[in-house]
Amino acid sequence: PRDWQVKCVCGSICNNGWMRRLEDRAEPILLPLFFGEEIRLTPEDQTTVAAWCVMKAIVAEYEESYV
């Protein structure tokens, strides 16, 4: 997806903390999907992808171009 920066979260605890850890967990799951590869998603993978989607949706609400 598009790489953008939205200044709506704290840096040390959120952006460089739990959000970064979620991005790191989601990346190896999402990259094959983005490239159209077939992969099997475990229940844990599905939970990770769902959490990543929710995080991105919440952050996107603060993007100025969407307002």
C-alpha positions as CSV (number, residue, x, y, z in Angstrom):
1,P,0.0,0.0,0.0
2,R,0.8,3.6,-0.3
3,D,3.6,4.8,2.0
4,W,2.5,7.9,3.9
5,Q,3.1,9.6,7.2
6,V,0.3,10.9,9.3
7,K,1.4,12.7,12.4
8,C,-1.4,11.5,14.8
9,V,0.4,9.0,17.1
10,C,3.1,9.4,19.7
11,G,6.5,8.4,18.5
12,S,8.2,6.4,21.3
13,I,5.4,4.2,22.7
14,C,3.0,3.9,19.7
15,N,4.8,4.5,16.4
16,N,8.1,3.0,17.4
17,G,6.5,0.5,19.8
18,W,3.4,-1.6,19.4
19,M,2.6,-0.2,15.9
20,R,6.1,-1.1,14.6
21,R,5.8,-4.6,16.1
22,L,2.4,-5.0,14.4
23,E,3.9,-3.8,11.1
24,D,6.8,-6.3,11.5
25,R,4.4,-9.2,12.1
26,A,2.1,-8.3,9.3
27,E,4.7,-7.6,6.6
28,P,5.7,-11.3,5.8
29,I,2.0,-12.2,5.7
30,L,0.8,-9.2,3.5
31,L,3.6,-9.0,1.0
32,P,2.8,-12.3,-0.7
33,L,-0.9,-11.3,-0.8
34,F,0.0,-7.9,-2.3
35,F,1.9,-9.7,-5.1
36,G,-1.0,-12.1,-5.8
37,E,0.7,-15.2,-4.4
38,E,-1.4,-17.9,-2.9
39,I,-0.7,-18.5,0.8
40,R,-2.5,-20.2,3.6
41,L,-3.5,-17.9,6.4
42,T,-3.5,-19.4,9.9
43,P,-6.0,-18.1,12.5
44,E,-3.1,-16.2,14.0
45,D,-2.2,-14.7,10.5
46,Q,-5.8,-13.6,10.1
47,T,-5.8,-11.9,13.5
48,T,-2.6,-10.1,12.6
49,V,-4.0,-8.9,9.2
50,A,-7.2,-7.8,10.8
51,A,-5.3,-5.8,13.5
52,W,-3.1,-4.2,10.8
53,C,-6.1,-3.2,8.7
54,V,-7.8,-1.6,11.7
55,M,-4.6,0.2,12.7
56,K,-4.3,1.6,9.1
57,A,-8.0,2.6,9.0
58,I,-7.7,4.5,12.2
59,V,-4.6,6.3,11.2
60,A,-6.0,7.1,7.7
61,E,-8.9,8.9,9.4
62,Y,-6.3,11.6,10.4
63,E,-4.9,12.0,6.9
64,E,-5.7,15.6,5.8
65,S,-6.4,14.7,2.2
66,Y,-9.3,12.5,3.3
67,V,-10.9,15.3,5.4
